[in-house]
Amino acid sequence: MFKKICVIGVGLIGGSIAKAARAKNLAQTIIGFGRFEDVENLQLAQDLNVIDEFYTDVEAAVFETDCVIIATPVAATEHVFKLLKPFWSEQAIYFDVGSTKGNVIAAAETIFDFVPDNFIPAHPIAGAENSGVKAALVDLFVNKRLIITPVKNTNREALQKTQQFWEDCGALVSIMDVQQHDNVLAATSHLPHLLAFALVDMLGQRDEQEEIFKYAAGGFRDFTRIASSDPTMWAAICEANKSELLPLLEQFKTELTKIQNLIETNDSAKLFELFAYANTARKRFLTSK
């Protein structure tokens, strides 16, 4: 599909894209790019045969590439655009993998004054609590949803080729509006991560005196698994999507207060009703996947 791919940010997602592209013969050559501080990780990626070559000079990294994949934390997107701008090619396709899209569009507009028509905003809803190229998986995107959020001037051919790339990696591709994406992901991904981080933070401080974690059961492990996710990435996501997250946090506080009141007033009937509805709603979610 592509002669030469450049992956900017060869971590869990970037490394998994490179692995999938190699396994599916979607690229003849795979280049990695990162900062000078990332050389050790880039060398590891090459040693693991995730990438063929790597550079810390962006001009060399994107030379004659026909696909550039931005797989950095969302907070770095504007900086990456700034690096790429002098070497941006109309003959190449560019796409990102950020968990938020509104800030990515804003970053493009800041650097280019518009969104280049060959840049395709994308978000694979796939990941793991582990990070780094060692955690990269060739099948990370298989049967996982992938959302593409084109804008008005998006090049249709570039869009179609990007969609085909992701489908060849095994992803289930959907097209969505930028605002809708950020709203949906705030509720289904960003808020759950915040709750997991908050619970572990709260209990972790108590654990220093009471050894709470020593007696934690499987439910605690399941609920808090995502609190092992990369703190840098998630802090950036919260900042990038705070306009969608803050109202959800207020709504969740209201829900907790409602439950607290039901417990305080011994209203077991309404508490059961709330739990039963949640139980049914989750089953409906599982069967609709």
C-alpha positions, 0 to 999 in steps of 0.5 A: 500500500505504501512504499515508505512509512514514518512513525513519529512516536514508536511506543505502544500504539506507534509500534503496534501500527508498525508491526501490523503494517509489516505483518500485512505487507502494508509498507516496504520500509518503516522508519521511526522518528523521535527526539534525541532522548528517545534513541534508546527506545528507537534502537530497541524498536529496530532491534525488535524488527518493529522498524527498519531505520530510525532518525532524530532529524525530521527531514531525514525521517520523512524523506520520500515517505508517502505516509506519516503517522503521528503517534505521540501524546496529544499534547505534543501534536502541535509541536510535531506539526511545527516540525513537519511543516517545512517538509510537508508533502502533498504526495503523502498521507498524514494521520494521527492516533490521538484520543482527542480530536478537537485539539488536534484540529486546533493544532493544525490550524495554529501551525498551518492556518488550516487543516491540510487536506491530506491530514486524516485525524484518526483514533484507534480505540485500542490500547493496554495498560502497559506502554512502550515499544516492548508492549506493542502487539501485531494484533492490537487493532484486530476487531477494535473500533477505529474512528476517523474524523474528517473535516470539510476539506479532507481529500477523499482519496487520502481518506479512503486510503487511510480507511483501507490501511486501518481495515487491513490492520484489522480495525472496524472503521467508523466516520464521525464528527470531531465534536461527537468523537470528543463527547463520546470518548469523554464519557466512555474512555476518559471519564472511566480512566479518571475514576480509576486513577482517583480511586487508586489515589484515594486508597493508595494514600490510606494504604500507607496506614491500613494495608488496604491493597493487601486485601484487595480482591479481583473486582478491585483489580478489574476496575482499576486496571486502567490506572496503570496507563501512562500518566503523562498521556492521560494528563494530556488527554484530560487537558485537551478534552476538559470542556467535555470532561468537566460537565461529566464529572459534575454529573458523576458527582451528582450520581454519587450524591444520589447513591450516598443519600439512598444509603443514608436514608436506608432506601434499599428499594431505590438502591436496588432499582438503580443497581438493577438498571445499571446491571441491565444497561451493561448487559445491553452494552455487552450484547451490542458490541 
